[in-house]
Amino acid sequence: MARPLFGNFGRNEWAMLGTHCDNIKLVADTLIAALSRGFKCAYVDSSHHPTDATELGRIAAGANMEFTEHDTYWQRNYNGPFNEKDRLSAFAGCDVVLVNGNHHSALRQIVFIDPKKQESLQRRKDRLTHIDLCILMPGADDLFAFVKDALPNGSNVPTIRFENTGDWIAAMVELCKLTIPCLNGLVLAGGQSTRMGFDKGGIDWHGKPQRDYMLELLSSKCKATYLSCRENVAPAPHPPERTITDTFTGLGPYGALLSAFRTDPNAAWLVVACDLPLLDEPVLDHLVKHRLPRATATAYQSPHDDLPEPLIAIWEPKSYPLLLSYLALGISCPRKVLMNSDAHIILPINPDALTNVNTPEELEKVKAKLAKP
């Protein structure tokens, strides 16, 4: 089973270290304001001052958790250890995690070159494992020797003066764009076609079996494209390395989606059902163009009931733990997951393209539509 790529807090995390905490917080605030338009951001720090017991309310009285609804945000206080599982769960939905590196480490780093804090940074030089950006504070003209030593040979890390705010914002924006997950394609062809009476994936709507037509449609938009099927029913001639067999069995499309994430939990998945004979390239292009990586998924609104359509949608990696958590609660409906998360729902440019065919009667109706000029 492939493992999701996580650091100490999230998939994409940067520790900021080498200067006073006030400077770190100022830069974090500035970056979050710029990045939050396209990415879900989080910030990690430690308190320098002990909290008065009266400020902790019911926690001080012995409660395990206190939840407070404020006018503009919600707050949860915990009483007890916050272990690795708790950390990763808490930040699983975030795209960018900025960390005060004076207190915590992270997989990647933004290093401040501050002559006033050179000795402090040198004590933490073992944390300099993947430097992506250096910021020169007033009085600094070059990187410290031990920082240069931490850079890979031939590394060209952007080095920007602190007062050039727009430049280090732009550098971080570009770094964050590189973290957007690649897009894989998944054609759902594992249904039993009970109502149709024969394999829907084998229907020839466009001069070839529908499953093959869908694979071709997705191949130009995705890094890799796969056929989803039940165990021992993969149709020839599809190669095993381009077939994902359900490992979450008996769950229909929900199990197919989980099986795809189990294969590659770090990619986003463009999922389409094979019973959409009117689906065409412009409709898929529109979906990809309006993909919002900061959301759980990007999906079309169904023209039939105005609910999100989960089987022509882009599911981001952050939806994987969410799907698993819903399954643990006995919920295996992908539409319910979309309805109860921050999915990005868009209107279809061609509502007919979302028409699925499950019965012989529906098949004849769509045949008639396709026969018209």
MONORGI-V362598 format. One record per pair of residues at least 4 apart in sequence whose C-alpha atoms are under 7 Angstrom apart, sorted by the first residue. I is the first residue (numbers start at 1). J is the second residue. D is the distance in whole Angstrom. If there is no record, write none. Layout:
I J D
I J D
This chain:
1 262 6
1 263 7
2 262 6
2 263 6
2 264 6
2 265 7
3 265 7
4 265 5
4 266 6
5 11 6
5 266 7
6 10 5
6 11 4
7 11 6
7 13 7
7 106 7
7 107 6
8 106 6
9 13 7
9 87 6
9 88 5
9 91 6
10 88 6
10 91 6
10 92 6
10 94 7
10 97 6
11 95 7
12 95 6
12 96 5
12 97 6
13 96 6
13 97 5
13 98 6
13 106 6
13 107 6
13 108 6
14 97 6
14 98 5
14 99 6
14 106 6
14 107 7
14 108 5
14 109 5
14 110 6
15 98 6
15 99 4
15 100 6
15 101 5
15 105 6
15 106 5
15 108 6
15 109 5
15 110 6
16 24 6
16 99 6
16 100 5
16 101 5
16 109 6
16 110 5
16 111 6
17 100 7
17 101 5
17 102 5
17 110 7
17 111 5
17 112 6
18 111 6
18 112 5
18 113 6
18 114 6
18 117 6
18 118 7
18 121 5
19 23 7
19 24 7
19 112 6
19 114 6
19 117 6
20 24 7
21 25 6
22 26 6
23 27 6
24 28 6
24 100 7
25 29 6
26 30 6
27 31 6
28 32 6
28 98 7
29 33 6
30 34 6
31 35 6
31 169 6
32 36 6
32 41 6
35 39 6
35 173 7
36 40 6
36 41 6
38 294 6
39 95 6
39 96 7
39 294 5
40 94 5
40 95 5
40 96 6
40 294 6
41 94 6
41 95 6
41 96 5
41 97 6
42 94 7
42 96 6
42 97 5
42 98 6
43 97 6
43 98 5
43 99 6
44 98 6
44 99 5
44 100 6
45 99 6
45 100 5
45 103 7
46 103 6
51 55 7
53 60 6
56 60 6
57 61 7
58 62 6
58 63 6
58 66 7
59 63 5
59 64 7
59 65 7
59 66 6
59 79 6
63 79 7
64 78 6
64 79 5
65 76 7
65 77 6
65 78 5
65 79 6
66 76 6
66 77 5
66 78 7
67 75 6
67 76 5
67 77 7
68 74 6
68 75 5
68 76 6
69 73 7
69 74 5
69 75 6
70 74 6
82 86 6
82 87 7
83 87 6
84 88 6
85 89 6
86 90 6
87 91 6
88 92 6
92 318 6
93 318 5
95 294 7
99 104 7
100 104 6
101 105 5
105 127 6
107 130 7
108 129 7
108 130 5
108 131 6
108 132 7
109 128 7
109 130 6
109 131 5
109 132 6
110 131 6
110 132 6
110 133 5
110 134 6
111 131 7
111 133 6
111 134 5
111 135 6
112 134 6
112 135 5
112 136 6
112 137 7
113 134 7
113 135 6
113 136 5
113 137 6
113 140 6
113 143 6
114 118 6
114 136 7
114 137 5
114 140 6
115 139 7
115 140 6
117 121 6
118 122 6
119 123 6
120 124 7
121 125 6
128 150 6
129 150 7
131 151 7
132 157 6
133 157 6
133 158 5
133 159 6
134 158 6
134 159 5
134 160 6
135 159 6
135 160 5
135 161 5
135 162 6
136 140 6
136 141 7
136 159 7
136 160 6
136 161 5
136 162 6
137 161 6
137 162 5
143 147 6
143 148 6
144 148 6
145 149 6
146 150 6
147 151 7
151 155 6
160 164 7
160 167 7
160 168 6
164 168 7
165 169 6
166 170 6
167 171 6
168 172 6
169 173 6
170 174 6
171 175 6
172 176 6
173 177 6
174 178 7
175 179 7
180 293 7
181 266 7
181 267 5
181 268 6
182 223 7
182 267 5
182 268 6
183 222 5
183 223 6
183 267 6
183 268 5
183 269 6
183 270 7
184 222 5
184 223 5
184 224 5
184 225 6
184 267 6
184 268 6
184 269 5
184 270 6
185 218 6
185 222 6
185 224 6
185 225 4
185 226 6
185 269 6
185 270 5
185 271 6
186 225 6
186 226 5
186 227 6
186 228 6
186 269 7
186 270 6
186 271 5
186 272 6
187 211 7
187 214 7
187 215 6
187 226 6
187 227 5
187 228 6
187 271 6
187 272 5
187 273 6
187 274 6
188 227 6
188 228 5
188 229 7
188 272 6
188 273 5
188 274 6
189 201 6
189 211 7
189 227 7
189 228 6
189 229 5
189 273 7
189 274 6
190 228 6
190 229 4
190 230 5
191 252 7
193 197 6
193 198 6
193 199 6
193 200 6
195 358 6
195 359 5
196 358 5
196 359 4
196 360 6
200 275 6
201 209 6
201 210 5
201 211 5
201 274 6
201 275 7
202 209 5
202 210 6
202 211 7
203 209 5
203 210 6
204 208 5
204 209 5
204 210 6
205 210 6
205 277 7
208 212 7
208 213 6
209 213 6
210 214 6
210 274 6
211 215 6
211 274 6
212 216 6
213 217 6
214 218 6
214 274 7
215 219 6
215 225 7
217 281 6
218 222 6
218 225 7
219 224 7
219 225 6
225 242 7
226 242 5
226 243 5
226 244 6
227 242 6
227 243 5
227 244 6
228 243 6
228 244 5
228 245 6
228 256 6
229 233 7
229 234 6
229 244 6
229 245 5
229 246 6
230 234 7
230 245 5
230 246 5
231 245 6
231 246 6
238 242 7
238 243 7
239 243 7
244 260 7
246 255 6
246 256 6
246 259 6
247 259 6
248 255 5
248 258 7
248 259 6
249 255 6
251 255 5
251 332 7
252 256 6
253 257 6
254 258 6
254 332 6
254 333 6
254 334 6
255 259 6
256 260 6
257 261 6
258 262 6
259 263 6
260 264 6
261 265 4
261 320 6
265 317 6
266 317 6
267 317 6
268 314 7
268 315 6
268 316 4
268 317 5
269 314 5
269 315 5
269 316 7
270 313 6
270 314 4
270 315 6
271 311 6
271 312 5
271 313 5
271 314 6
272 311 5
272 312 4
272 313 7
273 311 6
273 312 7
275 356 5
275 357 5
276 353 7
276 354 6
276 355 6
276 356 5
276 357 7
278 352 7
278 353 5
278 355 7
279 283 7
279 353 4
279 354 7
280 284 7
281 285 6
282 286 6
283 287 6
283 349 7
283 350 7
284 288 6
285 289 6
286 290 6
287 291 6
291 298 6
292 298 6
292 344 7
293 316 7
295 342 6
295 343 5
295 344 6
296 315 7
296 316 6
296 318 6
296 319 5
296 341 7
296 342 6
296 343 5
297 313 7
297 314 5
297 315 4
297 316 5
297 343 5
297 344 6
298 313 6
298 314 5
298 315 7
298 343 6
298 344 5
298 345 6
299 308 6
299 309 6
299 310 6
299 312 7
299 313 4
299 314 6
299 344 6
299 345 5
299 346 6
300 308 6
300 309 6
300 313 7
300 345 6
300 346 5
300 347 6
300 348 6
301 306 5
301 307 6
301 308 4
301 309 6
301 345 6
301 346 6
301 347 5
301 348 7
302 306 5
302 307 5
302 308 6
302 309 5
303 351 6
308 335 6
308 338 7
308 339 7
308 345 7
309 335 7
310 334 6
310 335 5
315 319 6
319 323 6
320 324 6
321 325 6
322 326 6
323 327 6
324 328 6
325 329 7
326 330 7
326 331 5
326 332 7
327 331 5
327 332 6
333 337 7
334 338 6
335 339 6
336 340 6
337 341 6
338 343 6
357 362 5
357 363 6
358 362 7
359 363 6
360 364 6
361 365 7
362 366 6
363 367 6
364 368 6
365 369 7
366 370 6
367 371 6
368 372 7
